[in-house]
């Protein structure tokens, strides 16, 4: 009987049960543990036609094989210890990446950079717990640490807390690379919103006319801005008076504004700030983490707006003067958007990490335990209270890498994968 050699490629044909040729294929056998799942694996490389592939698959199933569950190969790799849970989830991030930068950020997780940071924090927490236990053992009935020990533990906990804060900041940037920066263009009718939308997309996606209120529905497109995916939304122009369709469009626009990461609020520099502009801006309760850029358009016609006065009227992060007719200021605007969300060291490709929602929530949970421990330490609480919080943080970080996790959570994580991964 035929016994294949591991890591060798074989050429031949697949035959059905009646002896008819189904396809010309390449066949390979890879012996554990040097495989993706650390199990024996057989691969058949066939032609890509759907009928051909289905026929081969049905023949294999008749021989006793079964279809893989979503994410089962990656799940087996995790269970068999080839990768940890962070690396397993990074496979999903890799698949979902929308730009080259997003792909590289996901690769950092797959390469173990996030895992390494989490393990470092767990190690430091374990050392602090060990030191506390030693002090308690030698303190007899007095559970208070000396001043030097308290200050040392406090500083070490502050350092851990700062590391977690940096991870959470990277989480936001990673989410942008994964899901897109939710960017909404906002302003009164005929201020140039659709023209800006078309410019950023580099195509005539929105209808542009001199008639106010041309856009009545939300227009949403993804595009790549210097490696950062933007989920760009052009809204219906807001105005107090409008027909029924316009009002429905404004309701949709309001929801888009509430969900946005970045708001591009446009003003007509040639006419100056109007009551309508003020009414639109004051219509919203902007969230603390939303960024706002005021865009003064039509500066080629005239500029009736004093840039240094804008901040008093419309609190914002930045004011940019542009002309969609001449192109002035548009390159600057694009650079400002990228810099606003990816500035400093974290803009470098090595700095950004993609954290899944589960991972981010567990880091927040661990950080809350650390803050409670610091408060307890500062208030002179007994060491056993501090130890409880530190163990809580340790457990939360362990859930990230999968060192302590129940089967139900594991099932939910891998159910999001596609079959074949």
Secondary structure, DSSP 8 states (H G I E B T S, - for coil): -----TTEEEEEEEE-TTS-EEEEEEEEEE-TTSSSSSS-EEEEE----HHHHHHHHHHHHHTT-----TTHHHHHHHHTTSS-HHHHHHHHHHHH--SHHHHHHHHHHHTTHHHHHHHHHHHHHHHHHHHHHHHHHHHTT-----HHHHHHHHHHHHHHHHHHHHHHHHHHHHHHHHH-EEEEEE-STTSSHHHHHHHHHTS--S---SSTT---S-EEEEEEETTEEEEEEE-----SS--HHHHHHHHHHHHHHHH-SEEEEEEETTT---HHHHHHHHT----TT-EEEEEEE-TTT---S-HHHHHHHS--SEEEE--TTT-TTHHHHHHHHHHHHS-GGGGSTTT-----HHHHHHHHHHHHHHHHHHHHHHTT--HHHHHHHHHHHHHHHHHHHTSS--HHHHHHHHHTS-TT-
